[in-house]
Amino acid sequence: MTTLADYLNQHATNPALNDVITTVTDVGKTISQLLRKGALADILGEAGNQNVQGEDQKKLDVLANDLLLDALAKNAHCAGVASEELDDATPANDDGSLLVLFDPLDGSSNIDINMAVGTIFSVLPYERQGQTSENSDYLQAGNKQLSAGYLLYGTSTVLALTIADKVVMFSLDPETSDYVLIEDNVQIDADTSEYAINSSNYRYWRAPMQQYIDELIAGETGLRGRDFNTRWVAAMVGDVHRILCRGGLFTYPFDTKYAHKAGKLRLMYEANPMSLLIERAGGGATDAINRILDIEPTDIHQRVPVVLGSKNEVNYVKELHVNYSK
């Protein structure tokens, strides 16, 4: 039996990175326990305020954010922490060598109906040791990430993690409180017949995305010549986990529903860490045309369209968009 601690000691060469990952995953144990208690822990319902994105916060959104922020701020290796829930990044330890970004509770609208939610995190290098970190320090392309991962709180708590160019999975043992290795080299099939999308936004999509979904719906009688299945968790962490386990495509494409938003998902807190996991597992991740990990961010709360998953399907979506723009 290989635990997370064993794995980090054996495979990661950066002790600071090991320590920060351990801090995040230790907090994940607490969040997992709170979710198991549900209403008994008084974590259900609205917190009564909104986050920086203008979204109503759930009680556990706030609690998970505070738990992660407090633990990481105390970590000597962490120079700063950025949360999807807060306007600005929080400076931590000036001598730290790492920056951590997180979405404390992805899919929090699922909490009250007892469906899957998760924590997503990303670790970046900090280049100005000895000085106080600022928002601008986080504006690094996703290909600069040293590590990324998520904790999925479902029927069991699962950690997906990438360090050293591959993706591994651990399951939290409720008896020992150890994360135990269950998959040491996650790989995604290049082809798939399964996709995840919020079809209620169809009328707001660009023409090539509408064409793509029309082709999938047509199934074996259409251009693609085979049937496709829709699976939609309404939490990115759940949809990405399914893709890592059995392939598929997930997309939250560009739409015109809100003029000031290029996409639904946040580059720094969702798109970048998930894209790193998907690519290192053999999949693809784009904004429909451009590789997500190459996008140079301009704001820590920047939003982007996302198309990720099985490589051949991601490339097909890109081909449709490129050809349409010619």
NUKOLBA-488123 format. One record per residue (C-alpha): residue in three letters; x, y, z. Coordinates in pm, whole numbers, plus 50000, padded with zeros to 5 digits. Example, Ala and Ser with C-alpha at 12.3 -4.5 7.8 and 13.67 -1.06 7.14 Angstrom:
2
ALA512304955050780SER513674989450714
//
This chain:
326
MET500005000050000THR501475033349889THR500275064350071LEU500465100149946ALA503315107050187ASP505205077050048TYR504595087849692LEU505735123649749ASN508895111849920GLN509685088049634HIS508765108849329ALA508845145949404THR512235162849422ASN510985195849567PRO510445193749947ALA508635227249947LEU506165214549687ASN505625182549886ASP504825202750195VAL502345225750021ILE500535196249860THR500335179750202THR498835211350350VAL496115212750084THR495265175950112ASP495175177250492VAL492555204750472GLY490735182750223LYS490285156750497THR488505182450712ILE486255193650425SER485435157250351GLN484405151450713LEU482165182350710LEU480465171050390ARG479775136750537LYS477995153250829GLY475965175150592ALA473045192550763LEU474255179651100ALA477305202451066ASP475125232450967ILE476995236250637LEU474005236050401GLY472335266550250GLU473455301650161ALA476055321550350GLY474145353750278ASN476815371150069GLN478435370049725ASN481965362749609VAL484075384149375GLN482375367449080GLY478975380349193GLU477815345349282ASP475895336349597GLN478165318149839LYS477205286350018LYS478135282550385LEU480725256050302ASP482185278250026VAL483165303050295LEU484315276850544ALA486415257550291ASN487975289950169ASP488905300550523LEU490335266450611LEU492575265450304LEU493605301850332ASP494545298650698ALA496505266250654LEU498435278050347ALA499215312250496LYS500955293950781ASN503035272650545ALA506585286250535HIS506975276850168CYS503905295950054ALA504595331849946GLY500975338949865VAL497525324249820ALA494865333049563SER491275321149597GLU488465322149347GLU486305335849628LEU488415366749705ASP489055398949513ASP492815398849564ALA495505373849644THR496665371350006PRO500385376250078ALA501805349350306ASN505495343050373ASP507895365950183ASP510635339550189GLY508385312950039SER509115299049694LEU505585289349588LEU502225304949506VAL499015285249552LEU495695291549380PHE492495272949461ASP488795269649404PRO487765259049756LEU484525241949658ASP483855236849288GLY480215228349217SER479005241649550SER475425243949416ASN475485205949444ILE476015205849821ASP472405209249922ILE471345180349698ASN474165157349814MET475985155049481ALA479685156249399VAL481755187349474GLY485485192549494THR488535214049566ILE490815223949276PHE494355236849330SER497345249049134VAL500935255949241LEU503165281649068PRO506775292149130TYR507395325149309GLU510195345449154ARG510545374549400GLN511545357449723GLY512135381950004GLN509455405749874THR505725406449943SER503715388349675GLU501175407249463ASN498395398049218SER500765403048926ASP503025375049051TYR500305349748970LEU499945360448607GLN501885330948468ALA500815308248184GLY499495274348287ASN502555257048146LYS504505271948439GLN502535251648696LEU504695229648919SER501725208749025ALA497945207949007GLY495165185949128TYR491725182449276LEU489955165749563LEU486625150449466TYR484205146249757GLY481795119649633THR480895084449743SER484555083949843THR487115111749859VAL489575109649569LEU492725129949504ALA493945134249146LEU497435149149133THR500065157248875ILE503725160948953ALA506705148548750ASP504775147548421LYS502155121348503VAL498785119048675VAL498115097248977MET495035090749190PHE494605083849560SER491565074149765LEU491125086750121ASP490895057150360PRO488315067450624GLU489805043050876THR493435054450862SER492935089850719ASP495655082050464TYR495425089050094VAL496165055249932LEU497425051849574ILE494805036049344GLU496135045648999ASP499775053348926ASN499545064548562VAL496165077848449GLN495695077948070ILE492755090547861ASP491675072747544ALA492095094447235ASP488555086647113THR485255089147297SER481495087747249GLU480635107047565TYR480395144447618ALA479425169447887ILE477885203347813ASN475125225647950SER472815223447650SER470425249647788ASN472875275947657TYR472705263247297ARG471195295447162TYR474135315647300TRP476925294847143ARG478935302946835ALA477955285246513PRO480785259246513MET479885247546862GLN476225245046765GLN477295224846460TYR479415201846678ILE476595193946920ASP474115189846633GLU476445163346488LEU476655144846818ILE472875145446864ALA472385131846511GLY474335101146619GLU474655071446387THR472315087246132GLY474495118346101LEU477965128845987ARG479755112146281GLY478175078246213ARG477885067446576ASP475815075146882PHE477055097647164ASN475955099447528THR475585131147736ARG476805131248097TRP476645163848296VAL477535166648666ALA477265204848686ALA480585205248872MET483735206848661VAL485615185448910GLY483085157148867ASP483075159048488VAL486885159848468HIS487125130548708ARG484845110048484ILE487045118548184LEU490205107848367CYS488495075248460ARG486875065848128GLY487485092847867GLY485075118447726LEU484855155147639PHE483895183947867THR483175218547737TYR481925251547869PRO482275270847543PHE482245307647461ASP478715321347467THR476985354947442LYS474745350847747TYR476745376447943ALA478545402147731HIS481315408447989LYS482265371648025ALA484345353947761GLY483525320947927LYS482115306048243LEU485285290748389ARG488245308248551LEU491605304048384MET493725304248698TYR491525283948935GLU489825258848705ALA490985258348343ASN494755257848403PRO494935231048674MET492415208648498SER494175213348162LEU497495202948315LEU495905171148451ILE494185163248122GLU497245169447905ARG499555149148125ALA497045120648106GLY497245121547726GLY494255143747651GLY493855178347505ALA492675211947642THR491865243147440ASP489615273747440ALA488245258147117ILE491245270646918ASN494225278747142ARG495985256347393ILE494805267347736LEU498195262147902ASP499765287447663ILE497345315747745GLU499115345247908PRO496765357048186THR495945393648234ASP493905390848555ILE493745365448838HIS489975362248783GLN490125359748402ARG487545336948240VAL488045315147932PRO486055290747719VAL487105254547782VAL487135223347566LEU489045194247721GLY489225156547728SER489895129147472LYS492435143247228ASN490815134146896GLU487505149446997VAL489165181347126ASN491045184246797TYR487815179346601VAL486185208446787LYS489255229646711GLU489055220546341LEU485425231546325HIS486245265246486VAL489355271546273ASN487545263245950TYR484595285446045SER486855315446109LYS488595313045771
//
